[in-house]
Amino acid sequence: MITAAEIVTARDRIRGVARATPVVPLGDLLLKAESLQPIGSFKIRGAYNMVAQLPPASRARGVITYSSGNHAQGVAFAAREFGVKAVIVMPDNAPAVKVAATRALGAEIVVSGPASDERKQIALRLAAEHGYSVVPPFDHPHILAGQATCGAEILEQVTDCDLILAPVGGGGLLGGVAAAARLLGREQGRTVRVIGVEPELSADAFESFAAGEIVAWTAEQVSRTAADGLRTQALGAHTFEHIREFVDDIVTVTEEEIFAAMRRIVMEGRLVCEPSGAVAAAAWWFHRKQLGEVRCPVAILCGGNVEPHVLQRILSEKS
C-alpha cells in the first residue's frame, strides 16, 4: 500500500511537469479539471512519477507501455522529458486523436487488437527482447502514488470538500485519490468520502467491489462504452487492494447520462471533455440519491482528449 509520505514525495517529484489543475464550479458541483494537464489527462501524474524513479541505466534503454491513449501520452511525454525512447502498444480501436498526440510526442506505436491482455502481452514480449522498462497503465505503486497527487491537490484546494467522485477504469486514479483522501485527510482531521464511477457497459470494477474479488469482463463487453479511457477489462492487484481499503462505494452511469454530462460540462463549464471525463459528474447529476448526504462534492474531469467528430455528434444531440 502507498503511504502518505510517498504521495507527498510524488507531488514534489512531478512539480513543474504536471500542473496543479484548477477546481471549476458548475452549479453545485466542483470539477477538478485534469483535462487542462499538458497531455489533456491526469495520466501524466503517474507516468512521470514512475519514469522519474527508474534507474538511469534502465531508463536509457527506453520505456514501453500498453494503453488506449491517455497513459500512452503520459509515458511518451515523460520519456521525452528524459530524452529516452518510448514504445507504446495501442489497440486498433484507440481514438485517432490520442494516437496522433502520442506519435507527436515522439513515441513509436505498435498496434494490437482491442483486448487489454493482448496489448499487455505484446508489451512484455518487446520489453524482454529489447530491454525496455515497462511502465504499466495503473497497477504499480509508483503509478498509484502519482495519481494520488490529484487527491492531495483537491484536499488543499477545497477545504470543505466531503466527497470526491472519481472515474474508474483500471483503478489507478480511484485507488490513488482514495488513499490520499484517507491518509492525508486523517492527518488534517478531515473525513472525505471517495466514490468511484464507472460506465454501466464496462462495470467490472463495480462488480469486483461488490464481490470482494477481481471480476474480469471481456474486450467485447467493455468496448461497448464510448468512454474509451475506461475500457479496462479488470482491476489490477495493487489497485484493487487500495480500492477495497480506501473507497467508500462504486456506482455506474449510463451512456445517455455520460453524454448529457459531457454537454453540460462543455456548454456551461466551458471545458473540453471526453466521455471518460464526464463519468464522475454524471453520477452527481443523475444518481445523487445513491451518494448520501453531501455538502461539497468534487468530481474529477479526468480527460479532454476527444475526437472532434465525437464531440460534435454528442453536442448536437438533444439533452
DRENKESE-743504 format. One line per field, with one value per residue (C-alpha): y, x, z; residue in three letters; residue number from 1. Coordinates in steps of 0.05 Angstrom, whole numbers, plus 32768, in hexadecimal, padded with zeros to 4 digits. Layout:
y: Y | ... $
x: X | ... $
z: Z | ... $
res: Ala | ... $
n: NUM | ... $
END
This chain:
y: 8000 | 8046 | 8075 | 80BE | 80CC | 80AD | 80D9 | 8118 | 8104 | 80F6 | 813C | 8159 | 812B | 813E | 8188 | 81B1 | 8178 | 8169 | 81A6 | 81B5 | 81B8 | 81E6 | 81D4 | 81F2 | 81FD | 81E4 | 81EE | 81CA | 819E | 81AD | 8190 | 817E | 8190 | 815C | 8168 | 81A5 | 817B | 8181 | 8140 | 814D | 8118 | 8107 | 80CD | 80FA | 80F6 | 80AC | 80A3 | 80D8 | 80C2 | 807C | 808E | 80BE | 8086 | 8054 | 8047 | 8075 | 803A | 8016 | 8056 | 8063 | 8022 | 803D | 8035 | 800F | 800E | 7FF5 | 8027 | 803D | 8084 | 80B1 | 8089 | 8080 | 80CC | 80CF | 809E | 80BE | 8102 | 80E9 | 80C4 | 8104 | 812B | 80F9 | 80F3 | 80A8 | 807C | 806B | 8031 | 802E | 7FF3 | 800F | 7FEB | 7FF1 | 8013 | 804B | 8091 | 80AE | 80EF | 80C9 | 80A1 | 80E0 | 8104 | 80CA | 80C7 | 8113 | 810B | 80DF | 809A | 805C | 803C | 7FF1 | 7FE0 | 7FA6 | 7F8B | 7FA8 | 7F79 | 7F98 | 7F55 | 7F50 | 7F94 | 7F85 | 7F44 | 7F66 | 7F9C | 7F68 | 7F42 | 7F80 | 7F95 | 7F51 | 7F54 | 7F9C | 7FAA | 7FDF | 7FF1 | 7FE4 | 801E | 7FFE | 8028 | 8020 | 7FE4 | 7FFC | 8022 | 805A | 8064 | 8064 | 8096 | 80C3 | 80C1 | 80CC | 8112 | 8126 | 8115 | 813A | 8179 | 8174 | 8171 | 81AF | 81D6 | 81C5 | 81C7 | 81B6 | 817D | 8140 | 8115 | 8107 | 80E4 | 80C1 | 8099 | 8052 | 8029 | 8003 | 8024 | 804D | 8090 | 8078 | 804F | 8086 | 80BF | 8096 | 8087 | 80D1 | 80E4 | 80B2 | 80B7 | 8102 | 8111 | 80EB | 8116 | 8154 | 813B | 8137 | 8102 | 8102 | 80C9 | 80B0 | 808E | 806F | 8077 | 8047 | 8040 | 800D | 7FEC | 7FE2 | 7FD3 | 7FA1 | 7FCC | 7FD4 | 7F88 | 7F7D | 7FAD | 7F8B | 7F45 | 7F54 | 7F36 | 7F4A | 7F3C | 7F40 | 7F55 | 7F44 | 7F74 | 7F70 | 7F85 | 7FC1 | 7FDA | 7FEB | 802A | 806C | 807A | 805D | 806F | 8042 | 8002 | 7FDC | 7F94 | 7F8B | 7FAF | 7FA0 | 7F7F | 7FBF | 7FEC | 7FBB | 7FB9 | 8005 | 8008 | 7FD4 | 7FF9 | 8041 | 8047 | 8051 | 8039 | 8032 | 8046 | 803F | 806F | 8064 | 807B | 80AD | 80CA | 80CF | 80F5 | 8124 | 8133 | 8140 | 8172 | 8197 | 8199 | 81B3 | 81E4 | 81FE | 81F0 | 8204 | 81C9 | 8196 | 8152 | 810B | 80D7 | 80B9 | 80FF | 8108 | 80C8 | 80E2 | 8120 | 80F4 | 80D0 | 8111 | 812A | 80E9 | 80BD | 80EE | 80C4 | 808C | 80B9 | 80C8 | 810B | 813A | 8183 | 8190 | 815D | 815D | 8134 | 8125 | 8138 | 8106 | 8117 | 8142 | 811B | 8112 | 8106 | 8145 | 811F | 80FB | 813E | 815C | 8121 | 8122 | 816D | 816C | 8139 | 814F | 8151 $
x: 8000 | 8019 | 8025 | 8017 | 8061 | 8065 | 802B | 804D | 808F | 806B | 804E | 8094 | 80AE | 807A | 8079 | 8087 | 8073 | 802B | 8001 | 7FDA | 7F99 | 7F61 | 7F1F | 7EE7 | 7EA1 | 7E66 | 7E25 | 7E2A | 7E64 | 7EAE | 7ED6 | 7F1F | 7F35 | 7F6B | 7F5A | 7F88 | 7FC6 | 7FFC | 7FE4 | 7F9A | 7F95 | 7FA9 | 7FD3 | 8011 | 8014 | 801F | 8047 | 807A | 807E | 8092 | 80C0 | 80E5 | 80F3 | 8110 | 815A | 817D | 819E | 815B | 8137 | 816C | 815A | 8114 | 80CF | 8091 | 8048 | 8005 | 7FCC | 7F8E | 7FA6 | 7FAE | 7FE2 | 8005 | 800C | 8023 | 805B | 806F | 8071 | 809B | 80CB | 80D4 | 80E3 | 811C | 8133 | 8126 | 8100 | 80B7 | 8092 | 8046 | 801A | 7FD5 | 7F95 | 7F7A | 7F3B | 7F61 | 7F47 | 7F6F | 7F79 | 7F9D | 7FC7 | 7FDD | 7FED | 8017 | 803D | 8048 | 806B | 809E | 8087 | 808A | 8045 | 8037 | 7FEF | 7FCA | 7F83 | 7F50 | 7F5D | 7F85 | 7FA6 | 7FBF | 7FE1 | 7FFF | 801E | 803A | 805A | 8078 | 8095 | 80B4 | 80D0 | 80F2 | 810E | 8129 | 8135 | 80FE | 80E3 | 8098 | 806F | 802A | 7FEC | 7FD2 | 7FE9 | 8028 | 8035 | 805B | 801F | 7FEF | 8018 | 801C | 7FD1 | 7FC6 | 7FE4 | 7FA2 | 7F7E | 7FB2 | 7FA6 | 7F5B | 7F63 | 7F8F | 7F63 | 7F1E | 7F24 | 7EDA | 7ED8 | 7EB5 | 7EAC | 7EDA | 7EBC | 7EF1 | 7EEB | 7F04 | 7F23 | 7F60 | 7F59 | 7F99 | 7F77 | 7F40 | 7F6E | 7FA2 | 7F71 | 7F4D | 7F8F | 7FA0 | 7F5C | 7F60 | 7FAA | 7FB4 | 7F6E | 7F7B | 7FB9 | 7F8E | 7F56 | 7F26 | 7EF6 | 7EEF | 7EC9 | 7EDF | 7EAF | 7EC3 | 7E99 | 7E99 | 7E72 | 7E3A | 7E56 | 7E9B | 7E8A | 7EBF | 7ED6 | 7E8F | 7E87 | 7ECB | 7EBD | 7E7B | 7E99 | 7ED7 | 7F03 | 7F1B | 7EE7 | 7EFE | 7ED4 | 7EE2 | 7EFE | 7EBC | 7E95 | 7EBF | 7EC7 | 7E7C | 7E86 | 7E98 | 7EC5 | 7F02 | 7F30 | 7F08 | 7F06 | 7F37 | 7F20 | 7F35 | 7F52 | 7F9A | 7FB0 | 7FCF | 7F95 | 7F60 | 7F85 | 7F81 | 7F39 | 7F23 | 7F49 | 7F38 | 7EFC | 7EB6 | 7E8D | 7E89 | 7E4D | 7E3F | 7E23 | 7E03 | 7E1D | 7DE4 | 7DF7 | 7E40 | 7E2D | 7DFE | 7E35 | 7E66 | 7E37 | 7E2F | 7E79 | 7E8A | 7E50 | 7E4B | 7E90 | 7EB5 | 7EE3 | 7EF4 | 7EE1 | 7EE7 | 7EB2 | 7EDE | 7EE7 | 7E9C | 7E8F | 7E9B | 7E70 | 7E38 | 7E33 | 7E26 | 7DF2 | 7DCD | 7DDA | 7DDD | 7DB0 | 7DE4 | 7E1B | 7E01 | 7E01 | 7E32 | 7E44 | 7E7D | 7E89 | 7EC4 | 7EC2 | 7F03 | 7EFF | 7F36 | 7F42 | 7F31 | 7F4F | 7F10 | 7F09 | 7EED | 7EB7 | 7EA3 | 7E9E | 7E75 | 7E45 | 7E3A | 7E31 | 7DFF | 7DD2 | 7D98 | 7DA3 $
z: 8000 | 7FF1 | 802C | 803A | 8035 | 7FEF | 7FD8 | 7FF2 | 7FD2 | 7F90 | 7F91 | 7F98 | 7F61 | 7F2D | 7F3D | 7F00 | 7ED2 | 7EE6 | 7EF4 | 7F34 | 7F0C | 7F22 | 7F42 | 7F19 | 7F35 | 7F0B | 7F31 | 7F74 | 7F5B | 7F58 | 7F1E | 7F26 | 7EDF | 7ECF | 7E86 | 7E8D | 7E98 | 7E62 | 7E43 | 7E51 | 7E87 | 7ECF | 7EB4 | 7EB2 | 7EFE | 7F05 | 7EC6 | 7ED7 | 7F20 | 7F0A | 7ED0 | 7EFD | 7F2F | 7EFD | 7F04 | 7ED2 | 7EAD | 7EA6 | 7E90 | 7E5C | 7E38 | 7E2E | 7E4C | 7E34 | 7E47 | 7E2E | 7E2C | 7E07 | 7E06 | 7E43 | 7E68 | 7E25 | 7E21 | 7E6A | 7E5E | 7E1C | 7E3D | 7E77 | 7E49 | 7E20 | 7E60 | 7E6F | 7E27 | 7E22 | 7DF1 | 7DFD | 7DDD | 7DE6 | 7DD6 | 7DC5 | 7DB1 | 7D6B | 7D85 | 7DA9 | 7D97 | 7D5E | 7D85 | 7DBC | 7D8B | 7D67 | 7DA8 | 7DC0 | 7D7F | 7D81 | 7DC4 | 7DA1 | 7DB5 | 7D8A | 7D85 | 7D7F | 7D6E | 7D8F | 7D92 | 7DC2 | 7DFC | 7E35 | 7E44 | 7DFD | 7DFD | 7E41 | 7E28 | 7DEB | 7E17 | 7E45 | 7E0A | 7DEC | 7E30 | 7E37 | 7DF1 | 7DF4 | 7E3E | 7E43 | 7E88 | 7E8D | 7EA8 | 7EB5 | 7EAC | 7EF3 | 7F1B | 7F3D | 7F7E | 7F5A | 7F2B | 7F65 | 7F8C | 7F4F | 7F44 | 7F8F | 7F87 | 7F66 | 7FA6 | 7FD0 | 7FA6 | 7FAF | 7FFB | 7FF7 | 7FC7 | 7FE4 | 8030 | 803B | 8008 | 8025 | 7FE6 | 7FAB | 7F6E | 7F44 | 7F03 | 7F05 | 7ECD | 7EE5 | 7F29 | 7F2D | 7F34 | 7F62 | 7F8E | 7F92 | 7F9F | 7FD4 | 7FF6 | 7FF7 | 8012 | 804A | 805D | 8054 | 806B | 80AC | 80B8 | 80AE | 80DA | 809F | 8085 | 803A | 8019 | 7FD4 | 7FA4 | 7F62 | 7F24 | 7EE9 | 7EA8 | 7EAD | 7E6E | 7E8D | 7ED5 | 7EE9 | 7F23 | 7F3D | 7F3C | 7F5B | 7F94 | 7FA3 | 7F9E | 7FC7 | 7F91 | 7F4C | 7F16 | 7ECD | 7E91 | 7E49 | 7E16 | 7DF0 | 7E2E | 7E42 | 7DFB | 7DFA | 7E22 | 7E01 | 7E3D | 7E1C | 7E56 | 7E84 | 7E59 | 7E85 | 7E8D | 7ED5 | 7F11 | 7F24 | 7F64 | 7F80 | 7F6B | 7F86 | 7FC9 | 7FCE | 7FB8 | 7FEB | 8022 | 8013 | 7FE4 | 8001 | 7FC6 | 7F7A | 7F50 | 7F06 | 7ED2 | 7E8E | 7E4B | 7E45 | 7E89 | 7E75 | 7E35 | 7E5B | 7E8D | 7E54 | 7E35 | 7E77 | 7E85 | 7E40 | 7E38 | 7E80 | 7E9C | 7E5C | 7E64 | 7E2E | 7E47 | 7E2C | 7E3E | 7E75 | 7E92 | 7E9B | 7EC1 | 7F07 | 7EFD | 7EE1 | 7F23 | 7F47 | 7F16 | 7F0C | 7F4A | 7F83 | 7FB0 | 7FAE | 7FC8 | 800D | 8030 | 800F | 801B | 7FEB | 7FB3 | 7F83 | 7F43 | 7F1D | 7ED3 | 7EC2 | 7E79 | 7E3D | 7E03 | 7DD9 | 7D8F | 7D6F | 7D4A | 7D8B | 7DAF | 7D77 | 7D75 | 7DC1 | 7DC5 | 7D8C | 7DAE | 7DD8 | 7E24 $
res: Met | Ile | Thr | Ala | Ala | Glu | Ile | Val | Thr | Ala | Arg | Asp | Arg | Ile | Arg | Gly | Val | Ala | Arg | Ala | Thr | Pro | Val | Val | Pro | Leu | Gly | Asp | Leu | Leu | Leu | Lys | Ala | Glu | Ser | Leu | Gln | Pro | Ile | Gly | Ser | Phe | Lys | Ile | Arg | Gly | Ala | Tyr | Asn | Met | Val | Ala | Gln | Leu | Pro | Pro | Ala | Ser | Arg | Ala | Arg | Gly | Val | Ile | Thr | Tyr | Ser | Ser | Gly | Asn | His | Ala | Gln | Gly | Val | Ala | Phe | Ala | Ala | Arg | Glu | Phe | Gly | Val | Lys | Ala | Val | Ile | Val | Met | Pro | Asp | Asn | Ala | Pro | Ala | Val | Lys | Val | Ala | Ala | Thr | Arg | Ala | Leu | Gly | Ala | Glu | Ile | Val | Val | Ser | Gly | Pro | Ala | Ser | Asp | Glu | Arg | Lys | Gln | Ile | Ala | Leu | Arg | Leu | Ala | Ala | Glu | His | Gly | Tyr | Ser | Val | Val | Pro | Pro | Phe | Asp | His | Pro | His | Ile | Leu | Ala | Gly | Gln | Ala | Thr | Cys | Gly | Ala | Glu | Ile | Leu | Glu | Gln | Val | Thr | Asp | Cys | Asp | Leu | Ile | Leu | Ala | Pro | Val | Gly | Gly | Gly | Gly | Leu | Leu | Gly | Gly | Val | Ala | Ala | Ala | Ala | Arg | Leu | Leu | Gly | Arg | Glu | Gln | Gly | Arg | Thr | Val | Arg | Val | Ile | Gly | Val | Glu | Pro | Glu | Leu | Ser | Ala | Asp | Ala | Phe | Glu | Ser | Phe | Ala | Ala | Gly | Glu | Ile | Val | Ala | Trp | Thr | Ala | Glu | Gln | Val | Ser | Arg | Thr | Ala | Ala | Asp | Gly | Leu | Arg | Thr | Gln | Ala | Leu | Gly | Ala | His | Thr | Phe | Glu | His | Ile | Arg | Glu | Phe | Val | Asp | Asp | Ile | Val | Thr | Val | Thr | Glu | Glu | Glu | Ile | Phe | Ala | Ala | Met | Arg | Arg | Ile | Val | Met | Glu | Gly | Arg | Leu | Val | Cys | Glu | Pro | Ser | Gly | Ala | Val | Ala | Ala | Ala | Ala | Trp | Trp | Phe | His | Arg | Lys | Gln | Leu | Gly | Glu | Val | Arg | Cys | Pro | Val | Ala | Ile | Leu | Cys | Gly | Gly | Asn | Val | Glu | Pro | His | Val | Leu | Gln | Arg | Ile | Leu | Ser | Glu | Lys | Ser $
n: 1 | 2 | 3 | 4 | 5 | 6 | 7 | 8 | 9 | 10 | 11 | 12 | 13 | 14 | 15 | 16 | 17 | 18 | 19 | 20 | 21 | 22 | 23 | 24 | 25 | 26 | 27 | 28 | 29 | 30 | 31 | 32 | 33 | 34 | 35 | 36 | 37 | 38 | 39 | 40 | 41 | 42 | 43 | 44 | 45 | 46 | 47 | 48 | 49 | 50 | 51 | 52 | 53 | 54 | 55 | 56 | 57 | 58 | 59 | 60 | 61 | 62 | 63 | 64 | 65 | 66 | 67 | 68 | 69 | 70 | 71 | 72 | 73 | 74 | 75 | 76 | 77 | 78 | 79 | 80 | 81 | 82 | 83 | 84 | 85 | 86 | 87 | 88 | 89 | 90 | 91 | 92 | 93 | 94 | 95 | 96 | 97 | 98 | 99 | 100 | 101 | 102 | 103 | 104 | 105 | 106 | 107 | 108 | 109 | 110 | 111 | 112 | 113 | 114 | 115 | 116 | 117 | 118 | 119 | 120 | 121 | 122 | 123 | 124 | 125 | 126 | 127 | 128 | 129 | 130 | 131 | 132 | 133 | 134 | 135 | 136 | 137 | 138 | 139 | 140 | 141 | 142 | 143 | 144 | 145 | 146 | 147 | 148 | 149 | 150 | 151 | 152 | 153 | 154 | 155 | 156 | 157 | 158 | 159 | 160 | 161 | 162 | 163 | 164 | 165 | 166 | 167 | 168 | 169 | 170 | 171 | 172 | 173 | 174 | 175 | 176 | 177 | 178 | 179 | 180 | 181 | 182 | 183 | 184 | 185 | 186 | 187 | 188 | 189 | 190 | 191 | 192 | 193 | 194 | 195 | 196 | 197 | 198 | 199 | 200 | 201 | 202 | 203 | 204 | 205 | 206 | 207 | 208 | 209 | 210 | 211 | 212 | 213 | 214 | 215 | 216 | 217 | 218 | 219 | 220 | 221 | 222 | 223 | 224 | 225 | 226 | 227 | 228 | 229 | 230 | 231 | 232 | 233 | 234 | 235 | 236 | 237 | 238 | 239 | 240 | 241 | 242 | 243 | 244 | 245 | 246 | 247 | 248 | 249 | 250 | 251 | 252 | 253 | 254 | 255 | 256 | 257 | 258 | 259 | 260 | 261 | 262 | 263 | 264 | 265 | 266 | 267 | 268 | 269 | 270 | 271 | 272 | 273 | 274 | 275 | 276 | 277 | 278 | 279 | 280 | 281 | 282 | 283 | 284 | 285 | 286 | 287 | 288 | 289 | 290 | 291 | 292 | 293 | 294 | 295 | 296 | 297 | 298 | 299 | 300 | 301 | 302 | 303 | 304 | 305 | 306 | 307 | 308 | 309 | 310 | 311 | 312 | 313 | 314 | 315 | 316 | 317 | 318 | 319 $
END
